[in-house]
């Protein structure tokens, strides 16, 4: 390296030497003026400007550098830059020098020492200047003192650390320049993620935060960076035990002197309990009340002189003032509505007694109820409160509802009872006694016991209701029957809740279904009559169509000569129309049969003819019949090795069930996708499966698929459907002492099955 490269001078001198060496060029005067201008601009800069040679010897040191570091130009020039200022990285960045050499520039934060020994935090921008041969010639360094900004940042962290005794709150920061983010040790420890302060793990933990709503997060972040407004968002955090936590991030944007965002920092609050509380509240009260939203906690800190030292966004929102208007202000002066209230009384009591207090109170200016926690600290008082107005209003509404419910009971419109789990009825209103034909004297004598007046076939329903009461506190409405005092059966609908856990004691409302059941029987009898009247003309229509088909076939067979082409086309179309009409009569006949079966089942007049049979043979015959009638839709059959499956059944009815299962699968499947019929067997029972690859059923649809008149909502379903087929199948199989079921996933298809008990060999 020549003398010019090893002994670098300030830009003015450097330009002059190059002018002497290149005097023959016509640009020398311009370069001289440009060098002077370059040097003058550096001297006038408000930034501490330094120019070093590649070995970091200081070549230029402007007035701002003298003011910042305390070293004069004469003392600084020639000294090694990083040794003079004892430079070290403020944030861990071991690759900074490599990036400077690789990219010719670097920007970051440094910790340096002034001449008087005071440490300063510096925002530094460094660039490598190269000569015409692209060799490093100088290092240009521009520094800004950001010590005051860092002190403010540290004060914010100290304030946030005070709130950790109230809630799981930690400090959060994001360095926009190097895209490093950290999550405070306090909240990580509270979330069972870190045992202590580990910066590496803190950065890793911050990177595992996942936005609840990515689009909303990007919009809020861009808005904050663009406008400088506060940033509030919610994230999901997974701890080391794979548990999820909901974290609310609140932050502010910090700008450099050019008004460019360089950092965002604030607090991270664990709101997991509130999210879980919302879910639990939703699960327990979904059938009684509108879901109440759980409000986020509000926090603020007071010093010993009642000045507000920290306030979060929620607290500022509830006070209806901004955080800037509250910080440093006396709480009683800034919010005078609190003076003379229970809030002031409890605050002074907590500070004087040095004990935490918890209370609920109504605040007249806002007409809201608040749940307040006060925690004395060495610095003053920490206040944590929630707006619980919605809960209070619900409590008032519940009391009003109880009053209305009592009025309903006293009106004797429905039956009401208080009873013990062993069956003893403690109280009953006049309506219930009238339903059961008992008197108040019978009740006082202990003659009413809901277990003894219930027919034995309903015992399993009663046991399930008691189990639900003990587990959930309520049992949902269900139908059963009671014996009245005269031994007659009375159909009822009842539902109840537990009112006293120590005994335990339950309350139930009971509705007499006798008029409704009589009306249903009349309706079903009417449906039966209508079904018979519809089937008579339909049978005639079906016979006429079949007769027309046979006569056309005989006409074609008896004419040896070939018919004219137009006549053949007409006859072909006529045959298709007759076949379509015949198919529709079969559909209508099936619907009428379903109506008649439901009517017979409802009035208990459907009789079964049971006889020993082979279930495999019945399934095979039914599949073959459907293969013939359904045309090209493929139907596969899978049979077990044991072909003889002895069962005691009504063959026609079981064939009806199999046909109904298959027809149902065909309706909800694409024509080219096969339906599979499978028979399985174990020691005690045989099971028939029908698998399809249709749209499948949701959880809610599976609950109602066996209900009368229920039809799944599927636009691809073909054919007429009254919603009776599966209901009839369920009752028929139950009459055969079997079971029905379905396994289905949405968009994955369905598998309907029914099982029948096998008859032991030799019987």
ROKE-200847 format. One record per residue (C-alpha): x, z, y; residue in three letters. Coordinates in steps of 0.2 Angstrom, whole numbers, plus 5000, padded with zeros to 4 digits. Example, Ala and Ser with C-alpha at 12.3 -4.5 7.8 and 13.67 -1.06 7.14 Angstrom:
BEGIN
506250394978ala;506850364995ser;
REM end
This chain:
BEGIN
500050005000unk;500749955017unk;501050075032unk;499350025040unk;498450085024unk;499350255022unk;499350305040unk;497650275046unk;497250295065unk;495650315074unk;494550165075unk;495250115093unk;497050125088unk;496650035071unk;495849895080unk;497349875093unk;498649865079unk;497549725070unk;497449635087unk;499349635088unk;499549565071unk;498149435073unk;498449395091unk;498449205086unk;496549215082unk;495349175096unk;494249325091unk;495549455096unk;494749505113unk;493049525105unk;493749635091unk;494549745105unk;492949775114unk;492049805097unk;493249935092unk;493150025108unk;491250025107unk;491350085089unk;492450235094unk;491350275109unk;489750275099unk;490550395086unk;491050515101unk;489350515108unk;488450545092unk;487450715090unk;488050715072unk;489750795067unk;490650625064unk;492250625054unk;493350475048unk;494550505034unk;495850395025unk;495550375006unk;496550535003unk;495350625014unk;496550655029unk;495550675045unk;495850525057unk;494450555069unk;493450715074unk;492150695087unk;491450825100unk;489950875089unk;491150915075unk;492151025086unk;490551115091unk;489951135073unk;491551195065unk;492551265079unk;494151165075unk;494851055090unk;495350875087unk;497150925088unk;496951055075unk;495850945063unk;496650775064unk;497850755049unk;497150895039unk;496350865022unk;494450865025unk;493850965010unk;495251095011unk;494951125030unk;493051155028unk;493151235010unk;491751105005unk;490751144990unk;489051074983unk;487551164989unk;486551104974unk;487351064958unk;487850874959unk;489450844949unk;489250654950unk;489250644969unk;491050584971unk;490850464957unk;489250394966unk;490250384982unk;491650274973unk;490350174963unk;489050144976unk;490150154992unk;488950294999unk;488250464995unk;487050575003unk;486650764999unk;486850945004unk;488551035005unk;489051215009unk;490551225021unk;491451355031unk;491751365050unk;493351415058unk;492551595061unk;492251605042unk;490351585044unk;489551475030unk;488451335035unk;487351215025unk;487651035029unk;486650875026unk;488050755023unk;488050565023unk;489650475018unk;490150295017unk;491650205012unk;492250065024unk;493249925016unk;494549805023unk;494449615022unk;495249625005unk;493849734999unk;495049884997unk;494450065003unk;495050085021unk;494150235028unk;492850365023unk;491450385037unk;490650555036unk;489050605047unk;488550785045unk;487050885051unk;486851075051unk;485251125041unk;485651315039unk;484151365049unk;483051255039unk;483751335023unk;483451515030unk;481651465033unk;481551405015unk;482351565008unk;481151665018unk;479651575011unk;480351604993unk;480551794997unk;478751795003unk;478151704988unk;479051824977unk;478051974984unk;476451894977unk;477051894959unk;476352074958unk;474652014961unk;474551854951unk;475651734942unk;476451644957unk;478151564958unk;479151454970unk;479051264967unk;480151134976unk;480550954975unk;482150874982unk;481550694987unk;483250634990unk;483950664972unk;482150684964unk;482550854957unk;481150984955unk;481151164950unk;479851294945unk;480151474950unk;480751594937unk;479351714940unk;477951604934unk;479051534920unk;479351714914unk;477451754915unk;477051594905unk;478251654891unk;479451504895unk;481051584902unk;481751754899unk;482651754916unk;483351634929unk;484051484921unk;484151334934unk;484351204921unk;482851264911unk;481851284927unk;482151104931unk;481651054914unk;480151154915unk;479651074931unk;479850904923unk;478550954909unk;477150974921unk;475850844918unk;474550794931unk;472750834927unk;472250674936unk;473650554939unk;472750434951unk;472250584962unk;473950654961unk;474750494967unk;473550484981unk;473750664987unk;475650654986unk;475750494996unk;474550565009unk;475650715011unk;477250615012unk;476450505025unk;475550625036unk;476550785033unk;474950875028unk;474951015015unk;474950954997unk;473751034984unk;473550974966unk;473351044948unk;474451014933unk;474551064915unk;476051154908unk;476551184890unk;477551334886unk;478851354872unk;477451414861unk;476451254863unk;475151344873unk;474451254888unk;474251324906unk;473451264921unk;474551274936unk;473951244954unk;475351174965unk;475251204984unk;476651124995unk;477251065011unk;478350915016unk;479950945026unk;480650815037unk;482450775043unk;482850735061unk;482250555059unk;480550615053unk;480850555035unk;480250675021unk;481750755012unk;480950895003unk;479350964997unk;479151154992unk;477851284991unk;477051394977unk;476451364959unk;474951474954unk;474351504936unk;472451474936unk;472351464917unk;471251624916unk;470051544928unk;469951384918unk;469651484902unk;468351594910unk;467451434916unk;467351374898unk;466851534891unk;465451554904unk;464851384900unk;464751414881unk;463851574882unk;462551534896unk;462251344893unk;460451364887unk;459851494900unk;460751454917unk;461651324927unk;463451334924unk;464351434938unk;466051374944unk;467351504944unk;468151514961unk;470051514964unk;470951674969unk;471351694987unk;472951784992unk;473751855008unk;475151985012unk;475152105026unk;476652205033unk;476652385038unk;475952335055unk;474552245047unk;475352075052unk;474951925040unk;476651875032unk;475951755019unk;474251665016unk;473851535003unk;472651385006unk;471151464998unk;471251625008unk;471451525024unk;469951415019unk;468851575016unk;469351645032unk;469051475041unk;470751475049unk;472251375046unk;473851465039unk;474751425055unk;473451515065unk;473651675054unk;475451695050unk;476251835061unk;474551885068unk;473752055066unk;472352045053unk;471152155063unk;471452065079unk;471451885072unk;469851915061unk;468952055071unk;467352035060unk;468352145047unk;468452295059unk;467252435055unk;466852365038unk;467152425020unk;468652305020unk;469552395033unk;469152565026unk;469752525008unk;471352435016unk;471852595025unk;471352705009unk;472552594998unk;473952605010unk;473852795013unk;473552834994unk;474752704988unk;473552664974unk;472852494969unk;470952474973unk;469652364966unk;467952344974unk;466552224978unk;465752204995unk;464552105005unk;465252025021unk;463751995034unk;464651865045unk;464851745030unk;463351815020unk;464451815005unk;465051934991unk;466851964988unk;467852044973unk;469352114981unk;470952184974unk;472152284985unk;473952324980unk;475152424991unk;476952364991unk;478552424999unk;478252295013unk;476452325016unk;474852275007unk;474452124995unk;472652064995unk;471851964982unk;470051914983unk;468751804976unk;467051734982unk;465851804969unk;464251754979unk;463651644965unk;463751784952unk;462851904963unk;461451774966unk;461351744947unk;461151934945unk;459751934957unk;458951784949unk;459151864932unk;458252024937unk;456851914944unk;456851814928unk;456651984918unk;455252034929unk;454351864926unk;454651884907unk;453952054907unk;452351994916unk;452251854903unk;452351984889unk;451052094897unk;449851934900unk;449751924880unk;450051734881unk;451351744867unk;451851874854unk;453251994858unk;454152124847unk;455552244847unk;456252264830unk;457752334820unk;458752234808unk;458052324793unk;456352254797unk;455552394806unk;454452344821unk;454652464835unk;453552384848unk;452252234848unk;451152174861unk;449252144859unk;449551954856unk;450651984841unk;449552114834unk;448051994835unk;449051854827unk;449451974812unk;447752054812unk;448552234814unk;448052374826unk;449052484837unk;448752624824unk;449552524810unk;451052494822unk;451152684825unk;451052724807unk;452552604803unk;451552484793unk;452352334802unk;453952274794unk;454452094798unk;455452084781unk;453952134770unk;452652014779unk;453851864777unk;453651754762unk;455151754750unk;455551564753unk;456051604771unk;457251744767unk;458751634770unk;458151584787unk;457951774792unk;459651814785unk;460451674796unk;459451734811unk;460151914809unk;461951844806unk;461751744823unk;461151894832unk;462652004826unk;463851864830unk;463251784846unk;461851904852unk;460451774850unk;459551674837unk;458851504841unk;457051454839unk;456551414821unk;454851404811unk;454351514797unk;452751604791unk;452051784791unk;450751864780unk;449451934791unk;448552094786unk;447352004775unk;448651914765unk;448451744774unk;449951644779unk;450151614798unk;451451484804unk;452451544819unk;453951494830unk;455151634835unk;456751654845unk;457551814850unk;459051914857unk;459952074854unk;459552204867unk;460452364860unk;462052354850unk;462152534845unk;460552524833unk;460552374834unk;458852324841unk;458252144844unk;456852074855unk;455951914849unk;454551804856unk;453251734843unk;452151584845unk;450651564834unk;450751384827unk;449151384817unk;448251264830unk;449651154830unk;449851144811unk;447951104810unk;448150964822unk;449650894813unk;448650894797unk;447250804805unk;448450684812unk;449350654796unk;447650634787unk;447150504800unk;448850414798unk;448550404779unk;446850324781unk;447550204794unk;448950164782unk;447750124768unk;446650014779unk;448149914785unk;448849884768unk;447249804762unk;447249654773unk;449149644772unk;449049634753unk;447849484755unk;448949404768unk;450449424756unk;449449354741unk;448949204752unk;450649164757unk;451349174739unk;449849064733unk;450348934747unk;452148934741unk;451648904723unk;450448764727unk;451848674737unk;453048694723unk;451748624711unk;451348474722unk;453248434723unk;453448444704unk;451948334700unk;452448194711unk;453748084703unk;453947964717unk;455048014732unk;454148074747unk;454447994764unk;455848074774unk;454748144788unk;453548224775unk;455048304766unk;455648374783unk;453848444787unk;453748524769unk;455448604771unk;455048674788unk;453348734781unk;454248824766unk;455448914778unk;453948974789unk;453049034773unk;454649124767unk;454849204785unk;453049264785unk;453249334767unk;454749434772unk;453849504787unk;452449554776unk;453749654765unk;454349734781unk;452649784787unk;452249844769unk;453749954769unk;453350034786unk;451550064780unk;452250144764unk;453350254774unk;451950314785unk;450850354770unk;452350444762unk;452550554778unk;450750584778unk;450650644760unk;452250754763unk;451550834778unk;449950884769unk;450850914753unk;449950784743unk;451450684737unk;451650704718unk;453150664708unk;453250604690unk;454750684683unk;455550614667unk;457350604659unk;458250454666unk;460050384668unk;460450384686unk;461750244684unk;460450124677unk;459350154692unk;460750134705unk;461249964696unk;459449894696unk;459149944714unk;460849864720unk;460449704710unk;458649694718unk;459349714735unk;460749584732unk;459349454728unk;458249504743unk;459649524756unk;460449354754unk;462249334758unk;462649514764unk;463949574752unk;463549744742unk;464849814731unk;464549944717unk;465850064711unk;465350164695unk;466150314686unk;466950304669unk;465450414663unk;464050284664unk;462650394656unk;462150524670unk;460650614663unk;459450674677unk;457650734677unk;456850624691unk;455450514697unk;456350344694unk;455250254708unk;455650384721unk;457550394718unk;457550204718unk;456650214734unk;457950334741unk;459450214735unk;458550064743unk;458250154759unk;460050214761unk;460750034757unk;459449954769unk;459950074782unk;461750034780unk;461449844781unk;460449864797unk;461849944806unk;463249834799unk;463849654803unk;463249524791unk;464949484785unk;465549664782unk;465249734765unk;464249884761unk;464849994746unk;463850094734unk;464750224724unk;464250344711unk;465350504708unk;465050644695unk;465650824692unk;465250954679unk;463551004688unk;462950864698unk;463050674701unk;463150604719unk;462750434726unk;463650364741unk;463250224752unk;464750174764unk;464650064779unk;465850004792unk;464650004807unk;464750094823unk;464550274816unk;463650424822unk;464150554835unk;464050734831unk;462350754840unk;461650604831unk;462150674814unk;461150834819unk;459550734821unk;459750594809unk;458650674796unk;457250714809unk;455550624808unk;455450474820unk;457250494825unk;458150324828unk;460050314831unk;460350224848unk;461250064841unk;460949894850unk;461649804834unk;460349874823unk;459249734816unk;457449754809unk;456049864813unk;456350054812unk;455150194814unk;456350334811unk;455450384795unk;456650324781unk;457950454781unk;456750594784unk;455750534768unk;457350524758unk;457850704763unk;456150774757unk;456150674741unk;457850734736unk;457450914741unk;455950904729unk;457150844716unk;458251004719unk;459550894727unk;460550884743unk;460850754756unk;462250734769unk;463150614780unk;465050594785unk;465350484800unk;466450454814unk;466050354830unk;466650174828unk;467350214810unk;465750194800unk;464650314790unk;464450374772unk;462750434767unk;462550534751unk;461350624740unk;461650734725unk;460550774710unk;460850904697unk;461350844679unk;460250884664unk;461350984651unk;461650874636unk;460450924622unk;458950974633unk;
REM end
